[in-house]
Amino acid sequence: MSQSLNDSSMHSEHTPSKKKNVAKKRFESNVLIVADTRVNYWAPDVSDAFERFGAACYIAALEPERLEERWFEYRHGYMNLAPDEPAIQRIRDQVNKAAPRLILFLDPFAMTSAFFKAIQRDLKKKATLAAWFSDCRRTSWKGIQCFDHVFYSDSSMQESLQKVRPGEDRKMKYLPLAVNERRFAPSGVDSRESKIIFAGSVTESRLKTLNRLRLRGVPVIWEGPKTTNWWTKLKSKNLDSNTLTRLYQEYAVVLDLPRRPKNLNGLNFRVFEVAACQNLMLTKWVPDLELQFDPYEELVVYRDWDEVPLVYRSLKYDPYRAEEIAMKARKRVLGHHTYSHRIQTMIEALGQKAC
């Protein structure tokens, strides 16, 4: 794509602009969301947002059910999506039931053109195919050409998409992640424990960083599934939204540790969730950050691990400033970064074809 980060398609959300009275577009069509709901836990949030715009939404869970499917995924690290596999038939059944005008795939890695042809085989009317990528683990995909529209949450994907689909700028759009403001909201905590919490997957690299911060005198603790070896990964369970909301508000600061190469330029879900809960987020600076928030006014930013102890101590001695930052972050999220905002942008990008 020819746009750069300074172009209108990636404008800064906190840049002042004149408000226009734009009518909220309706989308009174059937929508089918295809996602691995074990990892794409945000699928119900996307569905809920579509329904607010008048759509009838269905979710097709892309998960192994039979023993042979699970064995294949265990051995290869991904599901078998060959056209004659049971998983494809299950999705075809969902397609027949929903009769969608839009099929939205969340993080559709490892899908081929044969996969898309198989699930569209029984459609009486052509459906618009769209994809929304929440990270940038891979830079090229065999099935990327099959989508009518591609939405990506990390600007680093821009260059790779341009190589795969040159001259198709209008069909590809930067669409950051978001938050369900109904699930993540302040719960009226009277006081917060004076510690830093990291809530998320505890990988080996993250564990090294957390222990390093402890050695520097930072009172950091962590909660979440451990993935340091196969045994801990097997025993660990993901944190649900109720647990995350509680953890985000029990401690004075929430630490964000972006994972590379999943996040290169973009923001992960945690940034939006913590802001919605009106707590202080300490996150590493990435290029997309300034497109969505006002650094140092709505978030606290570090560029290197050595800065974390100093930043934490400054916040500790100025709690009123910390609370002010948290309140501004929540206001920003409610005004610009909910799933309703993202779906409205998506509907406008799709135009009338899918309506």
JOQUI-V252022 format. One record per backbone hydrogen bond with DSSP energy under -1.0 kcal/mol. NH is the residue of the N-H (numbers start at 1). CO is the residue of the C=O. If there is no record, write none. Layout:
# JOQUI-V252022
((NH	CO) (NH	CO))
This chain:
# JOQUI-V252022
((7	4) (10	7) (11	8) (13	291) (15	12) (22	20) (27	53) (29	27) (31	56) (32	102) (33	58) (34	104) (35	60) (37	35) (39	36) (40	36) (41	39) (43	40) (46	42) (47	43) (48	44) (49	45) (50	46) (51	47) (52	48) (53	50) (54	51) (55	50) (56	29) (58	31) (60	33) (62	35) (63	61) (70	66) (71	67) (72	68) (73	69) (74	70) (75	71) (76	72) (77	73) (85	82) (89	85) (90	86) (91	87) (92	88) (93	89) (94	90) (95	91) (96	92) (97	93) (98	94) (99	95) (101	30) (102	30) (103	128) (104	32) (105	130) (106	34) (107	132) (109	107) (116	112) (117	113) (118	114) (119	115) (120	116) (123	120) (128	101) (130	103) (131	149) (132	105) (133	151) (136	262) (146	143) (147	144) (148	129) (149	129) (150	171) (151	131) (152	173) (153	133) (157	154) (158	155) (161	157) (162	158) (163	159) (164	160) (165	161) (168	165) (171	168) (172	169) (173	150) (175	152) (179	337) (183	180) (184	180) (193	250) (195	193) (196	219) (197	253) (198	221) (200	223) (202	225) (203	201) (207	203) (208	204) (209	205) (210	206) (211	207) (212	208) (213	209) (214	210) (215	211) (217	214) (218	213) (220	218) (221	196) (223	198) (227	202) (233	229) (234	230) (235	231) (236	232) (244	240) (245	241) (246	242) (247	243) (248	244) (250	246) (252	193) (253	195) (254	280) (255	197) (256	282) (263	259) (273	269) (274	270) (275	271) (276	272) (277	273) (278	275) (279	274) (282	254) (283	300) (285	302) (288	265) (289	286) (291	288) (292	289) (293	289) (296	299) (297	294) (298	294) (300	281) (302	283) (307	304) (308	305) (311	307) (312	308) (313	309) (314	310) (315	311) (316	312) (317	313) (318	315) (322	318) (323	319) (324	320) (325	321) (326	322) (327	323) (328	324) (329	325) (330	326) (331	327) (332	328) (333	329) (334	330) (335	331) (336	332) (337	333) (339	179) (342	338) (343	339) (344	340) (345	341) (346	342) (347	343) (348	344) (349	345) (350	346) (351	347))
